[in-house]
């Protein structure tokens, strides 16, 4: 089961409050503004700043 489109529409980056998008492999949510990546574990987004990693 993947993350629903409805859930993606309401999720926001906890650091800057901008929108996030799902990567093609479905393993990360990437902030369009501050470029932090949040992991998706077992189809559950882990939207914790301390679990995020920076995008190159």
DRENKOLTOR-601986 format. One record per atom (N, C-alpha, C, O, CB): residue number from 1; residue in three letters; z, x, y. Coordinates in nm, 2 decimals, decimal comma, m for minus. Glycine has a CB too. Layout:
PT   nr  rest      up    east   north
PT  NUM   Ala       Z       X       Y
...
This chain:
PT   nr  rest      up    east   north
PT    1   Unk    0,00    0,08   m0,12
PT    1   Unk    0,00    0,00    0,00
PT    1   Unk    0,00    0,09    0,12
PT    1   Unk    0,09    0,17    0,14
PT    1   Unk    0,12   m0,10    0,00
PT    2   Unk   m0,09    0,07    0,21
PT    2   Unk   m0,11    0,15    0,33
PT    2   Unk   m0,03    0,08    0,45
PT    2   Unk    0,01   m0,03    0,44
PT    2   Unk   m0,25    0,17    0,37
PT    3   Unk   m0,02    0,16    0,56
PT    3   Unk    0,04    0,10    0,68
PT    3   Unk   m0,06   m0,01    0,73
PT    3   Unk   m0,18    0,02    0,75
PT    3   Unk    0,07    0,21    0,78
PT    4   Unk    0,00   m0,12    0,76
PT    4   Unk   m0,09   m0,23    0,81
PT    4   Unk   m0,14   m0,21    0,95
PT    4   Unk   m0,08   m0,13    1,03
PT    4   Unk   m0,01   m0,36    0,81
PT    5   Unk   m0,25   m0,27    0,99
PT    5   Unk   m0,31   m0,25    1,12
PT    5   Unk   m0,21   m0,31    1,22
PT    5   Unk   m0,20   m0,26    1,33
PT    5   Unk   m0,44   m0,33    1,12
PT    6   Unk   m0,14   m0,42    1,19
PT    6   Unk   m0,05   m0,48    1,28
PT    6   Unk    0,07   m0,39    1,31
PT    6   Unk    0,11   m0,38    1,43
PT    6   Unk    0,00   m0,61    1,22
PT    7   Unk    0,12   m0,32    1,21
PT    7   Unk    0,22   m0,22    1,24
PT    7   Unk    0,18   m0,11    1,32
PT    7   Unk    0,25   m0,07    1,42
PT    7   Unk    0,28   m0,17    1,10
PT    8   Unk    0,06   m0,06    1,30
PT    8   Unk    0,00    0,05    1,38
PT    8   Unk   m0,01    0,01    1,53
PT    8   Unk    0,01    0,10    1,62
PT    8   Unk   m0,13    0,09    1,33
PT    9   Unk   m0,04   m0,11    1,55
PT    9   Unk   m0,06   m0,16    1,69
PT    9   Unk    0,07   m0,16    1,77
PT    9   Unk    0,07   m0,15    1,89
PT    9   Unk   m0,11   m0,30    1,69
PT   10   Unk    0,19   m0,18    1,70
PT   10   Unk    0,32   m0,18    1,77
PT   10   Unk    0,39   m0,05    1,77
PT   10   Unk    0,49   m0,03    1,85
PT   10   Unk    0,40   m0,29    1,71
PT   11   Unk    0,35    0,04    1,68
PT   11   Unk    0,42    0,17    1,68
PT   11   Unk    0,39    0,25    1,80
PT   11   Unk    0,28    0,25    1,85
PT   11   Unk    0,39    0,25    1,55
PT   12   Unk    0,49    0,33    1,85
PT   12   Unk    0,47    0,42    1,96
PT   12   Unk    0,55    0,55    1,94
PT   12   Unk    0,65    0,55    1,86
PT   12   Unk    0,52    0,35    2,10
PT   13   Unk    0,50    0,65    2,00
PT   13   Unk    0,57    0,78    1,98
PT   13   Unk    0,71    0,77    2,04
PT   13   Unk    0,72    0,73    2,16
PT   13   Unk    0,49    0,89    2,05
PT   14   Unk    0,81    0,81    1,97
PT   14   Unk    0,95    0,80    2,02
PT   14   Unk    0,97    0,90    2,14
PT   14   Unk    1,06    0,89    2,21
PT   14   Unk    1,05    0,83    1,91
PT   15   Unk    0,89    1,01    2,14
PT   15   Unk    0,91    1,11    2,25
PT   15   Unk    0,85    1,07    2,38
PT   15   Unk    0,92    1,08    2,49
PT   15   Unk    0,85    1,24    2,21
PT   16   Unk    0,73    1,01    2,38
PT   16   Unk    0,67    0,98    2,51
PT   16   Unk    0,63    0,83    2,53
PT   16   Unk    0,58    0,79    2,63
PT   16   Unk    0,54    1,07    2,53
PT   17   Unk    0,65    0,75    2,42
PT   17   Unk    0,62    0,61    2,42
PT   17   Unk    0,47    0,57    2,42
PT   17   Unk    0,43    0,46    2,46
PT   17   Unk    0,69    0,55    2,54
PT   18   Unk    0,38    0,67    2,39
PT   18   Unk    0,24    0,64    2,39
PT   18   Unk    0,20    0,60    2,25
PT   18   Unk    0,27    0,61    2,15
PT   18   Unk    0,16    0,77    2,44
PT   19   Unk    0,07    0,56    2,23
PT   19   Unk    0,02    0,51    2,10
PT   19   Unk    0,01    0,63    2,00
PT   19   Unk   m0,01    0,74    2,04
PT   19   Unk   m0,11    0,44    2,12
PT   20   Unk    0,02    0,59    1,88
PT   20   Unk    0,00    0,68    1,77
PT   20   Unk   m0,12    0,63    1,68
PT   20   Unk   m0,15    0,51    1,68
PT   20   Unk    0,13    0,70    1,68
PT   21   Unk   m0,18    0,73    1,61
PT   21   Unk   m0,29    0,69    1,52
PT   21   Unk   m0,27    0,75    1,39
PT   21   Unk   m0,21    0,86    1,38
PT   21   Unk   m0,43    0,73    1,58
PT   22   Unk   m0,31    0,69    1,28
PT   22   Unk   m0,30    0,73    1,15
PT   22   Unk   m0,41    0,83    1,12
PT   22   Unk   m0,53    0,81    1,15
PT   22   Unk   m0,30    0,62    1,05
PT   23   Unk   m0,37    0,95    1,05
PT   23   Unk   m0,48    1,04    1,01
PT   23   Unk   m0,56    0,99    0,90
PT   23   Unk   m0,52    0,89    0,83
PT   23   Unk   m0,41    1,18    0,97
PT   24   Unk   m0,67    1,05    0,88
PT   24   Unk   m0,76    1,00    0,77
PT   24   Unk   m0,70    1,00    0,64
PT   24   Unk   m0,73    0,91    0,55
PT   24   Unk   m0,89    1,08    0,77
PT   25   Unk   m0,62    1,10    0,61
PT   25   Unk   m0,56    1,11    0,48
PT   25   Unk   m0,43    1,02    0,46
PT   25   Unk   m0,38    1,00    0,35
PT   25   Unk   m0,51    1,25    0,45
PT   26   Unk   m0,39    0,95    0,58
PT   26   Unk   m0,28    0,86    0,57
PT   26   Unk   m0,14    0,92    0,56
PT   26   Unk   m0,04    0,85    0,53
PT   26   Unk   m0,30    0,77    0,46
PT   27   Unk   m0,13    1,05    0,58
PT   27   Unk   m0,01    1,12    0,57
PT   27   Unk    0,07    1,15    0,70
PT   27   Unk    0,19    1,19    0,69
PT   27   Unk   m0,03    1,25    0,50
PT   28   Unk    0,00    1,13    0,81
PT   28   Unk    0,06    1,15    0,94
PT   28   Unk    0,03    1,05    1,04
PT   28   Unk   m0,08    0,99    1,03
PT   28   Unk    0,02    1,29    0,99
PT   29   Unk    0,12    1,03    1,14
PT   29   Unk    0,09    0,95    1,26
PT   29   Unk    0,09    1,05    1,37
PT   29   Unk    0,18    1,12    1,39
PT   29   Unk    0,19    0,83    1,28
PT   30   Unk   m0,02    1,05    1,45
PT   30   Unk   m0,04    1,15    1,55
PT   30   Unk   m0,03    1,08    1,69
PT   30   Unk   m0,10    0,98    1,71
PT   30   Unk   m0,17    1,23    1,54
PT   31   Unk    0,05    1,14    1,78
PT   31   Unk    0,06    1,09    1,92
PT   31   Unk   m0,06    1,13    1,99
PT   31   Unk   m0,10    1,25    1,99
PT   31   Unk    0,19    1,13    1,99
PT   32   Unk   m0,12    1,04    2,06
PT   32   Unk   m0,24    1,07    2,14
PT   32   Unk   m0,21    1,14    2,27
PT   32   Unk   m0,30    1,20    2,34
PT   32   Unk   m0,32    0,94    2,17
PT   33   Unk   m0,08    1,14    2,31
PT   33   Unk   m0,05    1,20    2,44
PT   33   Unk    0,02    1,34    2,42
PT   33   Unk   m0,03    1,44    2,47
PT   33   Unk    0,05    1,11    2,51
PT   34   Unk    0,13    1,34    2,35
PT   34   Unk    0,21    1,47    2,34
PT   34   Unk    0,17    1,55    2,21
PT   34   Unk    0,22    1,66    2,19
PT   34   Unk    0,35    1,44    2,34
PT   35   Unk    0,08    1,50    2,13
PT   35   Unk    0,03    1,57    2,01
PT   35   Unk    0,13    1,60    1,91
PT   35   Unk    0,12    1,70    1,84
PT   35   Unk   m0,04    1,70    2,06
PT   36   Unk    0,23    1,52    1,90
PT   36   Unk    0,33    1,54    1,79
PT   36   Unk    0,28    1,46    1,67
PT   36   Unk    0,22    1,36    1,68
PT   36   Unk    0,47    1,49    1,83
PT   37   Unk    0,31    1,51    1,55
PT   37   Unk    0,27    1,45    1,42
PT   37   Unk    0,40    1,40    1,35
PT   37   Unk    0,49    1,48    1,33
PT   37   Unk    0,18    1,54    1,33
PT   38   Unk    0,40    1,27    1,31
PT   38   Unk    0,51    1,22    1,24
PT   38   Unk    0,47    1,19    1,09
PT   38   Unk    0,36    1,14    1,07
PT   38   Unk    0,56    1,09    1,31
PT   39   Unk    0,55    1,23    1,00
PT   39   Unk    0,51    1,21    0,86
PT   39   Unk    0,52    1,06    0,81
PT   39   Unk    0,59    0,98    0,87
PT   39   Unk    0,60    1,29    0,77
PT   40   Unk    0,43    1,03    0,72
PT   40   Unk    0,44    0,90    0,65
PT   40   Unk    0,47    0,93    0,50
PT   40   Unk    0,40    1,00    0,43
PT   40   Unk    0,30    0,82    0,66
PT   41   Unk    0,59    0,88    0,46
PT   41   Unk    0,64    0,91    0,33
PT   41   Unk    0,65    0,78    0,25
PT   41   Unk    0,72    0,69    0,30
PT   41   Unk    0,78    0,98    0,33
PT   42   Unk    0,58    0,77    0,14
PT   42   Unk    0,58    0,65    0,06
PT   42   Unk    0,54    0,53    0,14
PT   42   Unk    0,60    0,42    0,13
PT   42   Unk    0,72    0,62   m0,01
PT   43   Unk    0,44    0,54    0,23
PT   43   Unk    0,39    0,44    0,31
PT   43   Unk    0,49    0,39    0,42
PT   43   Unk    0,47    0,28    0,47
PT   43   Unk    0,34    0,32    0,23
PT   44   Unk    0,59    0,47    0,45
PT   44   Unk    0,69    0,44    0,55
PT   44   Unk    0,68    0,55    0,66
PT   44   Unk    0,70    0,67    0,63
PT   44   Unk    0,83    0,43    0,49
PT   45   Unk    0,65    0,51    0,79
PT   45   Unk    0,64    0,61    0,89
PT   45   Unk    0,78    0,66    0,93
PT   45   Unk    0,87    0,58    0,95
PT   45   Unk    0,57    0,55    1,02
PT   46   Unk    0,80    0,79    0,94
PT   46   Unk    0,92    0,85    0,97
PT   46   Unk    0,91    0,89    1,12
PT   46   Unk    0,87    1,00    1,15
PT   46   Unk    0,96    0,97    0,88
PT   47   Unk    0,95    0,80    1,21
PT   47   Unk    0,93    0,82    1,35
PT   47   Unk    1,06    0,88    1,42
PT   47   Unk    1,11    0,83    1,51
PT   47   Unk    0,90    0,68    1,42
PT   48   Unk    1,10    1,00    1,36
PT   48   Unk    1,21    1,07    1,42
PT   48   Unk    1,16    1,20    1,48
PT   48   Unk    1,08    1,27    1,42
PT   48   Unk    1,32    1,10    1,31
PT   49   Unk    1,20    1,22    1,61
PT   49   Unk    1,15    1,34    1,68
PT   49   Unk    1,18    1,47    1,60
PT   49   Unk    1,10    1,56    1,60
PT   49   Unk    1,21    1,34    1,82
PT   50   Unk    1,30    1,48    1,54
PT   50   Unk    1,33    1,60    1,47
PT   50   Unk    1,25    1,62    1,34
PT   50   Unk    1,26    1,73    1,28
PT   50   Unk    1,48    1,60    1,44
PT   51   Unk    1,18    1,52    1,29
PT   51   Unk    1,09    1,53    1,18
PT   51   Unk    0,95    1,56    1,22
PT   51   Unk    0,86    1,58    1,13
PT   51   Unk    1,10    1,41    1,09
PT   52   Unk    0,92    1,55    1,34
PT   52   Unk    0,78    1,57    1,39
PT   52   Unk    0,74    1,72    1,40
PT   52   Unk    0,83    1,80    1,41
PT   52   Unk    0,76    1,50    1,53
PT   53   Unk    0,61    1,74    1,39
PT   53   Unk    0,56    1,88    1,40
PT   53   Unk    0,45    1,87    1,51
PT   53   Unk    0,39    1,77    1,53
PT   53   Unk    0,51    1,93    1,26
PT   54   Unk    0,43    1,98    1,57
PT   54   Unk    0,32    1,99    1,68
PT   54   Unk    0,18    2,01    1,61
PT   54   Unk    0,17    2,07    1,51
PT   54   Unk    0,35    2,11    1,77
PT   55   Unk    0,09    1,94    1,67
PT   55   Unk   m0,05    1,96    1,63
PT   55   Unk   m0,11    2,08    1,69
PT   55   Unk   m0,07    2,12    1,80
PT   55   Unk   m0,14    1,83    1,67
PT   56   Unk   m0,20    2,15    1,62
PT   56   Unk   m0,26    2,27    1,68
PT   56   Unk   m0,35    2,23    1,79
PT   56   Unk   m0,41    2,32    1,85
PT   56   Unk   m0,33    2,35    1,57
